[in-house]
Amino acid sequence: MAFRKNVWEELNGLDEMLGAGTALYAAEETDLIIRALLKGYHVYETPSICITHSGFCTWENGKPLIQGYMCGLAAMYVKYLKCGCWSALVPSLYQTWRWAFDQPVADFGRVPSRWLRAKGFVQGIWRGMRTPVDRSKCLFVNRAL
């Protein structure tokens, strides 16, 4: 990801309550993109840049990651609803439908269980509801859950 400095500052950077090492586990980049779109910025994707993530783990070890991804995304969507950003319902309902009834976009030959995905999603809804937000910035308020 790349942002102009002035856009990054206007968006208040990443939500520090989302992402690896936080109580909400994931979705910090998706959250930043949605805030940019809500402010009227354009977001571009390009196939000309390729990033390789090393450190892929076994499927058994990856289960907590999958659950964490779902938790972070659900918490992020709850944050938008708490901030009154009803337009965030469109992608959240689409993704909820896809995770519940369809195949993941990338499965590498193994599809994570729907139960595991649903469990993380429900956990994220619960944590998102319990975590206060700063409605003016559309950011979670940093406090222990």
HELIX and SHEET records of a PDB file:
HELIX    1   1 LYS A    5  GLU A   10  1                                   6    
HELIX    2   2 GLU A   28  LEU A   38  1                                  11    
HELIX    3   3 TRP A   59  LYS A   82  1                                  24    
HELIX    4   4 TRP A   86  ALA A   88  5                                   3    
HELIX    5   5 LEU A   89  PHE A  101  1                                  13    
HELIX    6   6 ARG A  114  ARG A  130  1                                  17    
SHEET    1   A 2 VAL A 133  ASP A 134  0                                        
SHEET    2   A 2 LEU A 139  PHE A 140 -1                                        
END                                                                             
